[in-house]
Amino acid sequence: MPAVPRTGRLTTTRPDPIPAARRAASLARRAAARHGPRHPAVRAALHLAAALAARVWDTGHRVTALHPAPTSRQEHS
């Protein structure tokens, strides 16, 4: 039986949004590869992945801090 605090509410922990966003993006990528980008299931998966990525951004995780834009392009010979 779950622990009930004195307030009478069940204590629950929210899952970490970053792994959830990664999973959603991976599922969307796999669905697009299998069914094509115009399939309704692919569009739903892409919508979910975008919504979860926005939630991660709103919680303060800035992707640009981890993956900065390149300062200059180096051309290969």
C-alpha positions as CSV (number, residue, x, y, z in Angstrom):
1,M,0.0,0.0,0.0
2,P,1.4,3.4,-0.9
3,A,2.5,5.8,1.8
4,V,-0.2,8.4,2.5
5,P,1.1,11.7,4.0
6,R,-0.9,13.6,6.6
7,T,-2.5,15.7,3.8
8,G,-4.3,12.6,2.6
9,R,-2.8,12.7,-0.9
10,L,-0.7,10.0,-2.4
11,T,2.9,10.9,-3.0
12,T,4.0,10.4,-6.6
13,T,7.1,11.3,-8.4
14,R,7.0,12.6,-11.9
15,P,9.2,10.9,-14.4
16,D,12.3,12.7,-15.7
17,P,11.2,14.6,-18.8
18,I,14.5,14.2,-20.7
19,P,14.4,10.4,-21.1
20,A,10.7,10.6,-22.1
21,A,11.5,13.2,-24.8
22,R,14.4,11.0,-26.1
23,R,12.1,8.0,-26.2
24,A,9.4,9.9,-28.0
25,A,11.9,11.3,-30.6
26,S,13.3,7.8,-31.1
27,L,9.8,6.3,-31.6
28,A,8.9,9.1,-34.1
29,R,12.1,8.5,-36.0
30,R,11.5,4.8,-36.3
31,A,7.8,5.3,-37.3
32,A,8.8,7.8,-40.0
33,A,11.4,5.3,-41.3
34,R,8.8,2.5,-41.5
35,H,5.7,4.3,-42.6
36,G,6.8,7.6,-44.2
37,P,6.4,11.1,-42.9
38,R,2.7,11.5,-44.0
39,H,1.3,8.6,-42.0
40,P,-1.1,9.7,-39.2
41,A,0.7,7.7,-36.5
42,V,4.0,9.3,-37.5
43,R,2.4,12.8,-37.3
44,A,1.1,11.9,-33.8
45,A,4.5,10.6,-32.7
46,L,6.2,13.8,-34.0
47,H,3.6,15.9,-32.2
48,L,4.3,14.0,-28.9
49,A,8.0,14.4,-29.3
50,A,7.7,18.1,-30.0
51,A,5.5,18.6,-27.0
52,L,7.9,16.7,-24.7
53,A,10.8,18.6,-26.0
54,A,9.0,21.9,-25.3
55,R,8.3,20.6,-21.7
56,V,12.0,19.8,-21.2
57,W,12.9,23.3,-22.5
58,D,10.4,24.9,-20.2
59,T,11.8,23.1,-17.2
60,G,15.1,24.8,-17.8
61,H,17.1,22.3,-19.8
62,R,18.7,24.3,-22.5
63,V,19.8,22.1,-25.4
64,T,21.9,24.9,-26.8
65,A,24.0,24.9,-23.7
66,L,24.9,21.2,-24.3
67,H,25.2,21.4,-28.1
68,P,26.4,24.9,-29.0
69,A,26.3,26.0,-32.6
70,P,29.6,25.6,-34.4
71,T,31.6,28.8,-34.6
72,S,33.1,28.1,-38.0
73,R,32.8,25.4,-40.6
74,Q,35.9,23.5,-41.4
75,E,36.1,22.2,-44.9
76,H,37.6,18.8,-45.6
77,S,40.2,18.5,-48.3
